[in-house]
Amino acid sequence: MQVQVCPLEFAISELFAQVSHSGSITLADRYGMMAALLQDSPNEEDIRSIDRLLYAVRKNRVKLVDEISAMS
């Protein structure tokens, strides 16, 4: 059985804004990025946003946290 992954249309841009504000990427955020990259044809804007987020992680500007969500 094959599972189809279909992220929301503006999910990555919302994720980018939320991570920029909070300074951390949660477990759910990482799964959202993975889902966006695994779709048949991710758009160029989403790919660039994910690249920028990963670059920020490498430069220690954004932290990876093991929380499910950043919301309290």
LOMAR-178332 format. One record per residue (C-alpha): z, x, y. Coordinates in steps of 0.25 Angstrom, whole numbers. Layout:
N
PATOR       w       u       v
PATOR       Z       X       Y
...
***
This chain:
72
PATOR       w       u       v
PATOR       0       0       0
PATOR      -4       6      13
PATOR       4       3      26
PATOR      -3       2      39
PATOR       4       8      51
PATOR       1       1      64
PATOR       9       6      76
PATOR      10      -3      89
PATOR      -1      -1      99
PATOR       8       6     110
PATOR      18      11     101
PATOR      16      26     104
PATOR      15      25     119
PATOR      28      17     118
PATOR      34      27     109
PATOR      30      39     118
PATOR      37      32     130
PATOR      49      29     122
PATOR      50      44     117
PATOR      48      49     131
PATOR      59      41     136
PATOR      69      43     125
PATOR      65      58     122
PATOR      66      55     107
PATOR      57      51      95
PATOR      64      42      85
PATOR      60      40      70
PATOR      53      27      74
PATOR      45      34      84
PATOR      40      44      74
PATOR      36      34      65
PATOR      29      27      76
PATOR      21      39      79
PATOR      18      42      65
PATOR      13      27      64
PATOR       4      29      76
PATOR      -2      42      70
PATOR      -5      36      56
PATOR     -13      24      61
PATOR     -28      25      59
PATOR     -32      29      73
PATOR     -20      32      82
PATOR     -25      32      97
PATOR     -25      45     105
PATOR     -14      40     115
PATOR      -4      38     103
PATOR      -8      52      97
PATOR      -6      59     110
PATOR       7      52     113
PATOR      12      56      99
PATOR       8      70     101
PATOR      15      71     115
PATOR      28      65     108
PATOR      27      76      97
PATOR      25      87     107
PATOR      37      82     114
PATOR      45      83     101
PATOR      40      97      99
PATOR      44     101     113
PATOR      58      95     111
PATOR      56      85     122
PATOR      57      73     112
PATOR      67      73     101
PATOR      65      67      87
PATOR      77      58      83
PATOR      80      52      70
PATOR      84      38      76
PATOR      75      26      72
PATOR      74      21      86
PATOR      77      26     100
PATOR      82      12     104
PATOR      97       9     103
***
